[in-house]
Amino acid sequence: MAYACTHCGKKIKQLESFIRCPYCGGRVLLKERPNIAREVTTD
């Protein structure tokens, strides 16, 4: 599961035992989610 730092925007492939971004020290990390194609219909 990949994570992205909200401060610097770098992607982190694996979280081991750290809670901070290894690049900038930011504490807020978001899970990368795949894009989901949604079908929208208009009536």
Backbone bond lengths (Angstrom), bond angles and torsions (degrees), N, CA, C in turn:
res aa  C-N    CA-C-N  psi(-1)  N-CA   C-N-CA  omega(-1)  CA-C   N-CA-C  phi
1 M - - - 1.447 - - 1.525 107.87 -
2 A 1.295 116.72 127.39 1.451 121.76 -179.39 1.532 110.10 -92.55
3 Y 1.303 115.39 147.58 1.458 122.40 177.66 1.522 108.64 -124.19
4 A 1.322 116.93 155.36 1.457 122.76 177.53 1.521 108.71 -126.87
5 C 1.313 116.34 136.12 1.456 121.92 177.42 1.526 108.74 -80.31
6 T 1.324 117.28 133.66 1.461 119.91 -179.95 1.527 112.01 -78.71
7 H 1.320 117.81 -18.53 1.468 120.79 -178.26 1.522 111.72 -82.75
8 C 1.342 117.04 -52.72 1.464 119.97 -176.63 1.518 113.03 -103.54
9 G 1.346 117.94 -17.30 1.451 121.57 177.31 1.515 115.06 83.70
10 K 1.323 117.83 2.49 1.458 119.94 -179.50 1.516 110.86 -76.84
11 K 1.337 114.87 149.53 1.452 120.80 -178.97 1.524 109.85 -93.45
12 I 1.315 115.42 138.04 1.454 122.37 179.29 1.520 106.45 -116.89
13 K 1.327 117.18 123.02 1.456 120.35 -174.15 1.517 112.76 -75.66
14 Q 1.328 117.85 -36.14 1.453 119.24 -173.20 1.520 109.66 -144.31
15 L 1.315 115.74 133.73 1.456 121.07 173.77 1.517 108.07 -96.37
16 E 1.310 116.60 124.60 1.466 119.28 179.54 1.519 108.99 -98.59
17 S 1.293 116.95 -87.63 1.461 119.25 179.68 1.532 111.12 -128.30
18 F 1.334 116.69 12.65 1.458 118.60 -179.33 1.520 110.21 -103.04
19 I 1.305 116.03 152.85 1.460 122.15 179.81 1.533 109.62 -108.56
20 R 1.313 117.40 -13.53 1.459 121.40 -178.49 1.526 111.32 -104.07
21 C 1.317 115.05 159.45 1.462 121.24 175.61 1.526 108.71 -67.24
22 P 1.333 119.03 130.56 1.461 119.87 -179.64 1.527 113.32 -71.74
23 Y 1.327 118.69 -13.95 1.456 121.83 -177.97 1.523 112.56 -90.79
24 C 1.345 117.51 -47.22 1.465 120.05 -174.69 1.525 113.36 -118.68
25 G 1.325 118.18 -12.75 1.463 120.53 -178.90 1.513 113.72 86.11
26 G 1.338 117.75 9.56 1.457 121.12 178.38 1.522 111.08 -66.28
27 R 1.321 116.08 145.93 1.465 119.48 -175.12 1.514 113.69 -99.76
28 V 1.321 118.76 -8.82 1.456 120.89 -177.27 1.529 108.53 -102.88
29 L 1.331 116.02 115.45 1.457 121.90 178.98 1.522 108.81 -120.62
30 L 1.316 116.21 138.31 1.452 121.60 -179.99 1.521 109.85 -113.81
31 K 1.329 116.72 143.37 1.452 120.58 176.23 1.519 109.31 -74.86
32 E 1.317 115.81 136.36 1.455 120.98 175.20 1.520 107.87 -79.14
33 R 1.294 116.75 125.96 1.456 121.86 179.48 1.533 108.71 -111.71
34 P 1.324 117.08 143.24 1.473 118.52 176.61 1.522 110.50 -70.86
35 N 1.324 115.68 151.21 1.457 120.14 177.34 1.516 108.74 -70.71
36 I 1.309 116.71 132.32 1.452 122.30 -179.41 1.527 107.90 -107.90
37 A 1.323 115.25 120.63 1.458 119.69 178.20 1.521 108.33 -76.22
38 R 1.310 115.66 125.49 1.451 120.49 -179.57 1.521 109.01 -116.18
39 E 1.297 113.81 140.48 1.458 119.25 179.72 1.527 108.56 -99.07
40 V 1.318 116.05 122.77 1.451 121.42 -177.97 1.525 107.71 -112.78
41 T 1.307 116.00 128.41 1.457 120.08 177.62 1.519 109.08 -115.84
42 T 1.304 115.18 143.18 1.463 120.19 175.66 1.517 108.22 -116.39
43 D 1.290 115.40 131.48 1.462 120.57 -178.44 1.513 111.09 -103.32
